[in-house]
């Protein structure tokens, strides 16, 4: 079927219909539009398509006036509810079967068009208010957590050095293992030190023999000196020889002790308990010749220290707020709690405590150094690792926490969108005091019970009111809705039973 022409008929009080089928198979329809002035059409079949149009003609009876999908897609527009068939129209049985199927398809199409063309509307035909996610303001005591960069450090570090010169003969530990204080680590050739000890012991023995002789001489001269049998000078010389022999014995004892100490240095032991690293020298190397050669490093990693810095201006503001009573100390005067955030973003499960803050400010950076102690019984933390330190230094009373996406931060200040009782959305400036997880801590600007908009910002249209609904964080479980596929499958057997 094709359009021959389109003519606009003038309106009159009565609608006129003329439906006819010519003997040559061509048919035409003209219609004057009602008073609203709708266009009329003149139609004719394409060549060799008489039966196709004749079979479809009863389908036009199903077309209702002003069908949206027909008008929007430039299909045939009918200004009358029905079209009359010619009296001599009688379709064949085959055509009747096709006609029935076609009528059912067209009826389903028109039903779908009617459903899709219907849209929900508010009162007076206006669009309903857009739904936006909100959270209700609930003040409370909130800890002000500061996140600062830091670096882990072993609580104790000892360098194992060779204090005796000689050839390194044996390594007595496994690299990377835990060692105890006093455990033997290396053996250095001790034969020269044993010889020195033997020599010192021999010298001591000679000195002790001289002392014994000098002491005996002094004892014999004592009664003779009282009887004036010998001169006083001889008696004094005997006493001096005794004292000199005693001094030689003391020197000999010291030499023996020194030799024994040097011999002990040939066996290198661990100065502290901890985890030892790799050996810095191998067997056969000459160590301790002229300087104390470093052999290994032992680090005590339980507990661990974490050193971090904070801006001096932030520390001064915090102290002023604490002194003014705007904030209160966290932990009730005890050491502040410290949490460690690793490089992959996970939080270390064990909390630490703040040990001290430095008394001076770094002149080059304007930072103050702080140190915290963190337990590390399983050795998960390693020295030198860069981490983030979450430090709760104070608590704010009547503070509010909001999701980060609810706060707009700009050079002009921080602001949120507050939904009023009339559904209107208004911006509100707020004062941010810090961060707690993935939320901002709001110190001022909001009241209890107010609703702050979290999502749905793209739905805002000027001053149009909105419908606030409780906001759910991503990942929270919502009530499951019935699946459309399940509903359709359940409705299909009922429909088939009704058709039977």
Beta strands, then each sheet from edge to edge (+ up, - down):
strand 1: 2-7
strand 2: 17-21
strand 3: 27-31
strand 4: 40-44
strand 5: 130-136
strand 6: 140-161
strand 7: 166-171
strand 8: 178-179
strand 9: 184-188
strand 10: 267-269
strand 11: 274-276
strand 12: 286-287
strand 13: 294-311
strand 14: 327-329
strand 15: 337-341
strand 16: 352-357
strand 17: 367-374
strand 18: 386-403
strand 19: 408-410
strand 20: 413-419
strand 21: 425-436
strand 22: 439-444
strand 23: 451-455
strand 24: 466-470
sheet 1: 1+ 4-
sheet 2: 2+ 3-
sheet 3: 8+ 11- 13+ 6- 18+ 22- 21+ 20- 23+ 5- 24-
sheet 4: 8+ 11- 13+ 6- 18+ 14-
sheet 5: 8+ 11- 13+ 6- 18+ 22- 21+ 20- 19+
sheet 6: 10+ 9- 7+ 12-
sheet 7: 8+ 11- 13+ 17- 16+ 15-
end
